[in-house]
Amino acid sequence: MNFSIRQATKNDMSRVHELITELAVFEKEPEAVKITVEDLKVFGFGNDPKFHCFVAEVNDNIEGIALVYTRFSTWSGLVLHLEDLIVSQHKRGHGLGTMLLDTVIKYAQELGVKRVSWEVLDWNESAISFYEKKGANVMRDWNVVQLNEEGIKNYLSNI
């Protein structure tokens, strides 16, 4: 299989959106994807890009992505957050995930970040095993906390 990793372009965002939707279906939350292709273009390629994206191509078809952005840790300093590492289901097990993760880690080193972080669902044992084999620390004693758009409005209406 002939594949390569490259930086995503604005023209790739339609396929990136398809892969995001594929991941949401896999994670049993297909209705959770609210972002549009246009949002990805605006937020990823405007004057102040909010994310950086790498794509994995197999025979000139995008079959995987890694979408990252920087954030700040009061304990560590600059951190790279891996929002999603997605490999199309029919291309898993061929090394695309490893190549994408390798690219993210090299990018993190170039940026000089102190940590790379991401989340993984507790039932996704294949992903957990993959990350642990790569030396990642899966912190099972931490919980992700979020307020969605409705939660933000409700919160603000109560203060």
Buried (B, 14 or more C-beta within 10 A) or exposed (E): EEBEBEEBEEEBBEBBBBBBBBBBEEEEEEEEBEBEBEEBBBBBBEEEEEBBBBBBBBEEEBBBBBBBBBEEEEEEEBBBBBBBBBBBEEBBEBBBBEBBBBBBBEBBEEBEBEBBBBEBEEEEEEBBEBBEEEEBEEEEEEEEEEEEEEEEEEEEEEE
